[in-house]
Structures are given as structure tokens and as C-alpha cells.
Amino acid sequence: MNILDKIVIDKRKEVDLRKSLIPIHQLEASILFERKTNSLVQKLKASTSGIIAEHKRRSPSKSVINQSLNVQDVAIGYEEAAVCGMSVLTDGKYFGGSLDDLLLARASCNLPLLRKEFIIDTYQIIEAKAYGADVILLIGAILTREEIKQFSELAKSLSLDVLLEIHNEEELQKSIMPSLDMLGVNNRNLKTFEVSLETSKQLSQIIPNDFVKVSESGISSVEAIRALQAYGYKGFLIGENFMKTDNPGVSATEFINTLES
Ligand SMILES: O=C(O)c1ccccc1NCC(=O)[C@H](O)[C@H](O)COP(=O)(O)O
């Protein structure tokens, strides 16, 4: 069983519990649910750097990355760095995140916020909007085509952007549909945890140009971004490289300054 299978088994239990504690109508009545969202895809299209900076305390591949920072400071730092958007991991068991992290990030910055989660139920999309997200992630490896359609259409009806993540051609062919905004190629092999930017380079040729292309995971240098830009990538999701430092905002600022110089 790979790590995604394990995560999904736990996630189903977690979502069932959350549903029994907070009914959907309560989420829909929250102040944030009605707010106007901020589009990540528009920011990426207009940007020369395309950085989506992640808040990530730990992960299955790296265990501890940084447990000593608070999410508000990280969000403020990323906004000062002028990143295009912030990704907030909300999974607790494997990544040490929470929906409170999303709420605190929302209260601390005006960046487009991606709820980085293993979405397996429409309930989590309603939650994403109610806790301040502008974008949801859908993972091709854990969803059927019917689920991707249902989930992405619900997200669009709530004015949320949709980032669909793939690891290979099969997931891409299964998932392509007009209700997606961005196609993200994850460079991390979830069986071995090895990262290879070749995955993004190889899959770029078969991603239709209607979608903004995002490269995810294992990006730690400006040279890597320049190489990926040549393959049509407009977005770059970076977690560990910023979060392993004492000040992720400063690290992102230096990175973007180098990239744009
Ligand atoms: O990061 C992991 O170990 C991981 C394991 C299993 C499923 C997902 C995982 N990561 C989620 C992500 O997509 C990354 O946090 C994101 O792309 C940033 O990656 P990085 O820059 O390498 O921290």
C-alpha cells in the first residue's frame, strides 16, 4: 500500500467525524463563505516568477521540516515577498497542519490561498471556502473521473480555482476537463519519495495549453525554475526549500529577487 492509500483511509474517517460535528449549513453560514475570492490562476498568468509558497511543518518524506514557526508570520512574510499565492497544508496526521492554519493565514494576508488537502468528499470543498481558501487541490491519483468532475464543478460554483495534480500520463488523460484551471505535475514519486524535475519536463508536452501548468515538489533553485519555464510552466509550488529556514518570507524574497534579476 502506498502512502496516498494510507492517507485516504485515514481521511475518510476524519471527514466522517468532521461532518458529524459541523453540519454543512453551519459552514455555509460562516462569514468567510460569502467573501469574494482572489484568483491564483490570474496571478500566475500575470507573473514573471510564479511562486506558490507553502506552509509545511512536516511530511511523510521528511518528517520534521520546521515546527517552530507560526503560520501568521509565515503568511505575512510570503506576502511581503510578493509570491503569487500561499499553499496551506491542512492535514494533521501526516503534515502537522490544520484548518486553523488556513483561517490564521486568511486573517494575516490577502494572497490567494490554496487549501492543500487530500480531498475525497464535497464536504471538504465547502470547508475550504468557509475557512478562507481561494483554491482547492484535486489529486488525480485518488479520485475517479466522475469525482473530479463533481468536485471541480462544485468548486467553480463557489468561485474557487481548481488545481488538478497528476503524477503520470494516465492520470492526466483521466482527468482533463474544462472545469479545471491549473494542471500541477508532482515531481515526487510517492512510492520512493524521490523527486525528479524530469517528470514535469516529460509531461509538459502532453498538457493542453488551455491550462496553466504548475510544477510541484523538489524545487530548490532558481536554475530549476528557469529550466521549467522553458517547458511552459507558469507556477512553481515550493514548500521545504522555504520552510526549512528560520524565516521563510525572507528566503522567498531572496529567491524571487534572484529569479527576477
Ligand atoms: O511532501 C511529501 O512528503 C508528500 C508525501 C505524500 C503526499 C504528498 C506530499 N507532499 C505534498 C506536496 O505536494 C508538497 O508539499 C508540495 O509539492 C511542496 O513540495 P516541496 O517543495 O518538496 O516541499
The ligand as an SDF file (V2000), in Angstrom:
LIG
                    3D

 23 23  0  0  0  0  0  0  0  0999 V2000
    5.8880   16.0140    0.8320 O   0  0  0  0  0  0  0  0  0  0  0  0
    5.6350   14.8100    0.9840 C   0  0  0  0  0  0  0  0  0  0  0  0
    6.4020   14.0230    1.5670 O   0  0  0  0  0  0  0  0  0  0  0  0
    4.3610   14.2100    0.4610 C   0  0  0  0  0  0  0  0  0  0  0  0
    4.1040   12.8680    0.6550 C   0  0  0  0  0  0  0  0  0  0  0  0
    2.9160   12.3080    0.2350 C   0  0  0  0  0  0  0  0  0  0  0  0
    1.9660   13.0760   -0.3970 C   0  0  0  0  0  0  0  0  0  0  0  0
    2.1960   14.4380   -0.5920 C   0  0  0  0  0  0  0  0  0  0  0  0
    3.3850   15.0010   -0.1620 C   0  0  0  0  0  0  0  0  0  0  0  0
    3.6350   16.3560   -0.3050 N   0  0  0  0  0  0  0  0  0  0  0  0
    2.6540   17.3030   -0.6780 C   0  0  0  0  0  0  0  0  0  0  0  0
    3.1680   18.2330   -1.6820 C   0  0  0  0  0  0  0  0  0  0  0  0
    2.6490   18.2400   -2.7660 O   0  0  0  0  0  0  0  0  0  0  0  0
    4.3380   19.1120   -1.3370 C   0  0  0  0  0  0  0  0  0  0  0  0
    4.1990   19.5420   -0.0280 O   0  0  0  0  0  0  0  0  0  0  0  0
    4.4990   20.3370   -2.2310 C   0  0  0  0  0  0  0  0  0  0  0  0
    4.5060   19.9830   -3.5820 O   0  0  0  0  0  0  0  0  0  0  0  0
    5.8180   21.0520   -1.8880 C   0  0  0  0  0  0  0  0  0  0  0  0
    6.8840   20.1480   -2.0320 O   0  0  0  0  0  0  0  0  0  0  0  0
    8.3640   20.5070   -1.5170 P   0  0  0  0  0  0  0  0  0  0  0  0
    8.7600   21.8000   -2.1310 O   0  0  0  0  0  0  0  0  0  0  0  0
    9.2170   19.3800   -1.9980 O   0  0  0  0  0  0  0  0  0  0  0  0
    8.3070   20.6040   -0.0400 O   0  0  0  0  0  0  0  0  0  0  0  0
  1  2  2  0
  2  3  1  0
  2  4  1  0
  4  5  1  0
  4  9  2  0
  5  6  2  0
  6  7  1  0
  7  8  2  0
  8  9  1  0
  9 10  1  0
 10 11  1  0
 11 12  1  0
 12 13  2  0
 12 14  1  0
 14 15  1  0
 14 16  1  0
 16 17  1  0
 16 18  1  0
 18 19  1  0
 19 20  1  0
 20 21  2  0
 20 22  1  0
 20 23  1  0
M  END
$$$$
